[in-house]
Amino acid sequence: MKTAAKVFIILSMVFGFWVILPLIFGGIALGKLKTATTKSELTTSAVLVLLFCSLLGGIFMLCISEEELAANKQ
């Protein structure tokens, strides 16, 4: 799910660059995906991505499991 979320966020950043909001919220979300260790850390970013960036990217971010995020702790 994490990879799918990244792909859809990057695609929305590329195709929606002229709106500026996908660039801002997409960059924030990609940074959070790298550093988040719990699901609650991603909730705000996921909702912002859902509203302003990519519908599918936001849904995938909300569906990321704790096990996938556990890899960020290492």
N, C-alpha and C positions, 0 to 999 in steps of 0.2 A: 504494500500500500504506500509505503514511504516513497518509493521510486516513481510510482504512478502519480502521486501528488506533485512531486518535483517536476515531472514531465509536463503536466497540465499547467502548472504555474508558469513554467518557462515559456510554454507556447502562448499563454495569454499575455505574458510580458512582451513577447516578440510582436504579436499581432495587434495588441492594444497599446503600443508605446505612445501613440499620439494623444491618448487620454491622460497620461501621466500617472494616474492612480494605480493602474496595474504595476507599473515600475516600482512605485514606493512600497505598496503592500506586498508585492511579490518578493522584493528584496528582503523585507523584514521577515516574511514567512520562510524563505529559504535559509536565512540565518538561524531562525528558531528551530527549523528541522534538524540543523546540524548540532545544536547545543542542548535541545530539550531532553530531559531524562524522565519526565512524567507526562502523562496525557493532559493533565490540567494546565501545564505550561503552554500547550499548543491551542487551547480552546479559543482564546481571544484572537490569535492570528488566523486560526481556521475560519472563524466567523467573518473576519474582515476580508479574507481571500474569497470566501463564499459570496459576499456581497459586491465587492469591487473588482475582483480579479477573474476568478474562474470558478464556475459552479462545481465542476467535477473535481478540481483541485481542492476546493474547500471540503467537499464531501469525503474525499480520500484522506485528508488531514484529520477529520473528525473520526475516521474509522481506523486510524493507526493504533496498533495494539501496544501494550506496555512492553512486551517482549522485544518488539522492534526498536523501541526507544532505549531499552537496556543496553544496546550496543553502543550508545553514545557515552555511557559512563566510563568506558574503558579508555 
